């Protein structure tokens, strides 16, 4: 889990060619993304970034979209319904 001021995101890349993915990942890191995983075949990068820098990711060349990851937590089995 990222630190309190960090937001977990999934970044969709515009190009899935291996060389293009590597360049965009480098740019994302320079913009402040702490990369957790890269799925080049489907063109996604997951990681976390400071909330104050989130908007910068959308401006990175080669980025199609940036989505904040949602978290869901079910209540414990023994909790009242």
C-alpha positions in Angstrom: 0.0 0.0 0.0 1.4 3.4 -0.9 2.1 6.2 1.7 -0.9 8.3 2.8 -0.4 11.1 0.3 0.1 8.7 -2.6 -2.6 7.6 -5.1 -2.5 4.3 -6.9 -3.1 4.6 -10.6 -3.3 2.6 -13.8 -1.9 4.3 -16.9 -3.0 3.2 -20.4 -0.4 3.7 -23.0 -1.0 4.9 -26.6 1.5 2.4 -28.1 2.3 -1.2 -27.0 5.6 -1.5 -29.0 8.3 -2.5 -26.6 10.6 0.4 -27.4 7.7 2.9 -27.0 6.6 1.4 -23.7 10.2 1.7 -22.3 10.3 5.4 -23.3 7.0 6.2 -21.7 7.8 4.3 -18.5 11.0 6.4 -18.2 8.9 9.6 -18.7 6.3 8.4 -16.1 9.1 7.8 -13.6 10.5 11.3 -14.3 7.0 12.7 -13.7 7.0 11.1 -10.2 5.3 7.7 -10.8 6.5 4.9 -8.6 6.1 2.0 -11.0 4.8 -1.2 -9.5 4.2 -3.2 -12.7 4.4 -2.8 -16.5 2.2 -4.9 -18.7 3.7 -4.1 -22.1 1.5 -6.6 -24.1 -1.7 -4.8 -23.0 -0.1 -1.3 -22.7 -0.7 -0.6 -19.0 1.5 0.6 -16.2 0.5 0.5 -12.6 2.0 2.5 -9.7 1.6 5.3 -7.2 2.1 9.0 -7.3 1.8 11.9 -5.0 -1.8 13.3 -5.2 -0.3 16.8 -6.0 1.4 15.4 -9.1 -1.4 13.2 -10.5 -2.5 15.7 -13.2 1.1 15.7 -14.6 0.8 12.0 -15.7 -1.9 12.9 -18.3 0.6 15.3 -19.9 3.3 12.7 -20.4 3.9 11.9 -24.1 2.6 8.4 -25.0 -0.1 8.3 -22.2 -3.6 7.7 -23.4 -5.4 7.8 -20.0 -4.8 7.8 -16.3 -7.2 6.1 -13.9 -7.2 6.1 -10.2 -7.4 2.6 -8.8 -10.4 1.9 -6.7 -10.2 -0.1 -3.5 -13.1 -2.2 -2.2 -13.1 -3.9 1.2 -15.8 -6.3 2.3 -16.9 -6.2 5.9 -15.8 -9.1 8.1 -17.9 -12.3 8.0 -19.2 -11.8 11.5 -20.2 -8.1 11.1 -23.9 -7.2 11.3 -25.6 -6.7 8.0 
